[in-house]
Every structure is written in structure tokens, then in C-alpha cells.
Amino acid sequence: ISVLRLDAAGAELDRTSVNIAAGTTDRGNAVVVNEATGDVYVAGFTSQNNDFVVLRLSAALDTLATQTPTFGGQDEAFGVALDGTGRVFVVGSAQNTDFAVARYDADLNGEVLE
């Protein structure tokens, strides 16, 4: 999963690439930035077990945490949002439940809500 930081004119300031596991196909589908901390949250898919993937990156784009919640079957995250307390909500599709929701604290400790 590649993440680029751009300035207001669209020029690249920084970039990182995160591989969930060797030999996997990973993609980011949604991103949100915590304006207070600068942390970046990315939600998407990893072919490792066909799961959601949620990343927390620092403002410098260093990987701070990774979660791959399992809903059963092929799952993919398509949206990520923060609430006023910094909790992270991730939504997407899940083969066994049609939709999936996961909730985390800012450090990506949390639970699968389905």
C-alpha cells in the first residue's frame, strides 16, 4: 500500500510503501488524517487471508500499527473515519455478512462489530 503526502500545489513531499506480508497483494481504498496528531489511517485489502487491512501511520509516514480483522470469507474495507474522540471506524464488505464494521481506538486496539 503506497501513501503519498502532497503539498497544496500537488507536489510530492513524502512517500511510504507498506507490505502486509511477503508476496501479498495489498491495496488502500480509503484514507483519513487525524488533524490533531497528523496520524494517517488507511483502510483497504490484503490478499493475506483475503482480509480487511487497517494501517496507522505517523505524521512522518512511519507504520505505527496494523490490523487485519477477519469477518470470514473475502473481506475488503472501503471507508475509514474518525470521531471526535479519535476512535477509528472502518466499513466495508464481507462475504459472510454482506457488510462489516470495525471500531478501534487511536492505537488500533478494538473490536469487530459486524
N, C-alpha and C positions, 0 to 999 in steps of 0.2 A: 504494500500500500504506500503510495507516494503522496507526500504532503508538501506543498509549496507555500511559502509566505511571500506575498507580493506587496509592493507599496501602492499608493493611491493611483499612480500612473500605470500600474501593471508590470513594473519591473521586478524581477525576482530578487528577493532579499536573502532567502534561506530555503533549504530543502532537506527532506529526510525520506528514507525509504525503510519500511518495516516489513520483514518477512515473518509470518507467524510460525512457520516450520519449514525446514528444507524441502524443496520440491512441491510446495503447495501453490495453488493459485489463490491469491488474495486480492480483494478489491474494496475500496472505500466508496460508500454511496452517499454518506451524509457527514457533515462536519458542523460543529458549533464551538465557539470560543467563550470561555468564561472571562468576561471583561475585567473582573476584579483581580484575577490571578494571572491571566494570559494563557492558562492551560487550554489545550486544544483536545476535543473529543471527536473521534472518528468512529463511525459505525458502518459495518459492511458485511462481508462474507469471506470465509476461508474454506478451501476445499479439504482442509484437515477435519475430518468427520462431518463435512457439509454443514457447518455451523455459522451462526452469528459470530461476528467479532466486534469488540469494542476496545478502542485504544484511548489511553490518556497520555498526552504528550505535554511536556513543559512548554513554557513560552519560547525556550531555545530549541524546541522540537526534539528533545530527548524523550525516549519512551519511559514513562513512569509506571504504567500498569497496562495489563491486557486481560480481557475476559472473553471467553468463548462459551456462553451459556448454551445448553443443549435443550431443545424442545422436542427432539425426536424427529427423525427424517431429515429432509433438506430444509434448512432454515437460512434466512437472509434478512439482515437489518437494512431498513430503508430510511429511517429517520432517527434523529437524536436531538434532545432538547434539555435545557437546564431550567430548574425552577428557581425562585428567589433565594432559597437556602443552599443552592449549589448541588442539589440532587440531580442525578442524570437519569433521563428516561429514554429508553431505546425501543422502537417499534419496528415490526417487520412481518414477514410471512413465515409460517411454519407448516410443514407438510402435514403433521398430525393434528394441528389445532386451527388451521386456516390463518390465524394471526398470532402474534407473540408480542409480549411486552416485558421488558426487564427494567428494574429500578435499582439504582446504585447511589452510594454516597459519592462525594467528590473523588475519593480514592479508588473507586470502582469496587467497593465492598457492597454486596447487595443480594438481591433475590430475583428469581424469575417469577413473573406474575401470571403469565399465560392469559 
